[in-house]
């Protein structure tokens, strides 16, 4: 099943601005740059971003624009490498993940987002790793809540 995801710099429930310096460092460390029209991410030799041999349509706004930097992933596969990249990208840029398919709709990053940041806290989760991101998207909110409860019960206090 494919997913469409968006990435927004949400701060206190409002559109803020991404951490552009950290995004630039994240991309630079991976040899990637944003295409000048924001249509995708490319390596220095012009190759498009790919995960597990398949081209990705992940796009990020150019970092020097005056408007807030956002991103999209119209055809997410939720592979482990793609989820790791998305989690790390959103952590670097302080971006919230929006899942228009819902259940949950809003996915925040632990240590960056909390309940006050979500437009609808009842339809939101905070994830602390790429594995938790994949689980929340693949299994939905209830499966993710069950997972968290098991982890908390195994590691009390």
Secondary structure, DSSP 8 states (H G I E B T S, - for coil): --EEEEEE-EETTEE----HHHHHHHHHHTTEEE-TTSS-EEETTS-B-EETTEE--EEE--TT-SS---EEEEEE---HHHHHHHHHHHHHHT-EEEETT-SSSEEEETTT--GGG-SSGGGEEEESSHHHHHHHHHHHHHHHHHHHHHHHHHS--
